[in-house]
Amino acid sequence: MDASGLGLTCFAAAIGMAIAAAGCGIGQGMGLKAACDGTARNPEAGGKIMVTLILGLAFVESLAIYALVVNLILLVANPFVG
């Protein structure tokens, strides 16, 4: 593998992970805001809201983990460079 191919692969992995992390952070922030608003409006439903929030945050975080796995595949077992 030449240096330019490795550099482009590292750059692509970094950009991909940055976009995934930004999307994950925005999604988690929006979910937390909605949960706080819901708990403020109806404090008795705080337990149910928290369970739903944790489940939703796990789904959002799984997208970032999938992006990490794809980026690790690009970096370790680069299928594009023969």
Secondary structure, 3 states (H helix, E strand, C coil): CCHHHHHHHHHHHHHHHHHHHHHHHHHHHHHHHHHHHHHHHCHHHHHHHHHHHHHHHHHHHHHHHHHHHHHHHHHHCCCCCC
